[in-house]
């Protein structure tokens, strides 16, 4: 089976949004959750810009995920939430391997 992994930073709203994303991936795409990003076919990060050092956390985790994508090029990587909304161009510039 194909797997997904969601990392959520921040507020209750992000927790809710991540739960909705998980529902769509499970019910709509037939993926199963995993606690191990190295096993995932879809890696999603739901970000929050309110918390301290939010951007640094995003780019640090993207660095880890870049290695996973190098090993498994089919992996889809997505970034959502506040940091993605505010820093979308910076993310694309610094992490061109991000798919959505």
For each residue, the residues with C-beta under 8 A, 3 or more apart:
1: 30 31 32
2: 29 30 31 32 41 42
3: 31 32 33 34 39 40 41 42
4: 22 25 31 32 33 34 40 41 42 43 44
5: 33 34 35 36 37 39 40 42 43 44
6: 18 21 22 33 44 45 46
7: 37 43 44 45 46 61
8: 14 15 18 45 46
9: 14 45 46 47 48 51 54 57 58 81 83
10: 13 14 46 47 48 50 51 54 81 82
11: 14 15 48 50
12: 15 16
13: 10 16 17
14: 8 9 10 11 17 18 46 47 48 81
15: 8 11 12 18 19
16: 12 13 19 20
17: 13 14 20 21 46 80 81
18: 6 8 14 15 21 22 44 46
19: 15 16 22 23
20: 16 17 23 24
21: 6 17 18 24 25 44 46 80
22: 4 6 18 19 25 26 33
23: 19 20 26 27 28
24: 20 21 27 28 29
25: 4 21 22 28 29 31 42
26: 22 23 29 30 31 32 33
27: 23 24
28: 23 24 25
29: 2 24 25 26
30: 1 2 26
31: 1 2 3 4 25 26 41 42
32: 1 2 3 4 26
33: 3 4 5 6 22 26
34: 3 4 5 37 39 40
35: 5
36: 5 39 40
37: 5 7 34 40 43 64 65 68
38: 68
39: 3 5 34 36
40: 3 4 5 34 36 37 43 68 75
41: 2 3 4 31 74 75 76
42: 2 3 4 5 25 31 75 76 78
43: 4 5 7 37 40 65 68 75 76 77 78
44: 4 5 6 7 18 21 77 78 79 80
45: 6 7 8 9 58 61 62 77 78 79 80 81
46: 6 7 8 9 10 14 17 18 21 80 81
47: 9 10 14 54 58 79 80 81 82 83 84
48: 9 10 11 14 51 54 81 82 83
49: 54 55 81 82 83 86 87
50: 10 11 54 82
51: 9 10 48 54 57
52:
53: 56 57
54: 9 10 47 48 49 50 51 57 58 82 83
55: 49 58 59 83 87 90
56: 53 59 60
57: 9 51 53 54 60 61
58: 9 45 47 54 55 61 62 79 83 87 91
59: 55 56 62 63 94 95
60: 56 57 63 64
61: 7 45 57 58 64 65
62: 45 58 59 65 66 77 79 91 94 95 98
63: 59 60 66 67
64: 37 60 61 67 68
65: 37 43 61 62 68 69 75 77
66: 62 63 69 70 95 97
67: 63 64 70 71
68: 37 38 40 43 64 65 71 72 75
69: 65 66 72 73 75 77 97
70: 66 67 73
71: 67 68
72: 68 69 75
73: 69 70
74: 41
75: 40 41 42 43 65 68 69 72
76: 41 42 43 99 100
77: 43 44 45 62 65 69 97 98 99 100
78: 42 43 44 45 98 99 100
79: 44 45 47 58 62 83 84 91 98 100
80: 17 21 44 45 46 47 84
81: 9 10 14 17 45 46 47 48 49 84 85
82: 10 47 48 49 50 54 85 86
83: 9 47 48 49 54 55 58 79 86 87 91
84: 47 79 80 81 87 88 91
85: 81 82 88
86: 49 82 83
87: 49 55 58 83 84 90 91
88: 84 85 91 92
89: 92 93
90: 55 87 93 94
91: 58 62 79 83 84 87 88 94 95 98
92: 88 89 95 96 98
93: 89 90 96
94: 59 62 90 91
95: 59 62 66 91 92 98
96: 92 93
97: 66 69 77
98: 62 77 78 79 91 92 95
99: 76 77 78
100: 76 77 78 79
